[in-house]
Amino acid sequence: MSLFLHQNRERNEDTRRVYALFEIAHTAVDFLAALAFIAGSVLFFYKSLQEAGTWLFLLGSILFAVKPTLRLARELKLYAMGRQEDLKARLKG
């Protein structure tokens, strides 16, 4: 079994649920990152608020870094779930 295969997320109800939860988290992080960059951009129009804008840009950048981390964590979780099924099948056989 490999990572990033469509069939890993479609094996059973548990894997579909895990996939859906990670997709919700990924989408939420995407929205938060976009909002941080938009707010930071608006704050840059005001000299007195540029420092706050800089912090929002940093937050947005961190959130964008979280996205691939979530994807990798999802794939590792789905992979581990498949390994458990493989072990169960071997024990029964």
N, C-alpha and C positions, 0 to 999 in steps of 0.2 A: 504494500500500500504506500502511496506517495502523497505529498502535500499538494494542495491547490487543485484537487480533482473534484469535479462536480458530483460524482457518485458518493464521495465521502459525506456530503451534506444530505444526501437522499437515502441513506441506508435504512433509517427507521425514524419513528416519531421523535425520539430523543435528539438525534442529530439534526433534524429539521428545526426543532425548538432552539437548540444551541445556536444554530446558524442564524435564525431570526433574531435572537437576542443580541448577538454580536453585530448584526446589520443595523439594528436600532441604535446601539451604542455608537457605531461608526457614523451614522447619519447625524446623531445629536452632536458629536464632536465636530463634524463638518460645519453644522449650523453655528455652533459657538465660535469656531475659528473665524468664520465669515463675519459674524457680528463683531468680534473683537477688532478685525481689520477695518470694518466700516466705521465703527466708533472711533478707532484710533485715527483714521483718515480725517474724520470731521474735527477731532480735537486739534489736529495739526493746523487748522485754519486760524487758531487763536494762539498767539505767542505764549500766553500765560498757561495754556493747557497742553503744551507740547510734550512735557515730561510724562503726563498721564497718557498721552497718545503713544509715546514710546513704549510704555509698559504694556499697553494693549497690543501693540505690534509684537512684542515679545510673547505675550500670552497666546496670541494667534499662531505664532510660529511653533510654540510648544504643542498647541493643540493639533496643528498639522503633522507634527512628529508622532503624535499619539495614534493617528490613523493607521499607518502601516504596522505599528505595534499591535493594535487591536486585530488587524487581519492575520498577523503571524500567530498571535495567541489563539485566535479562532481555529486556525488550521491545525495547530498543535493539539488543541482540545479534541477536534474531530478525529485526528489521527490516533490519539490515545483511546478514544471511544471505540474505534475500529480494532485496535489491538486487543482490547478487552473482549470484543466479540470473537476475534480469531482464537483467543485463548479458551473461551467457553466452548467453541466448536471442537477444538482439539481435545479438551477434557471429556466431552461427550462421545467423541469418536473413538 
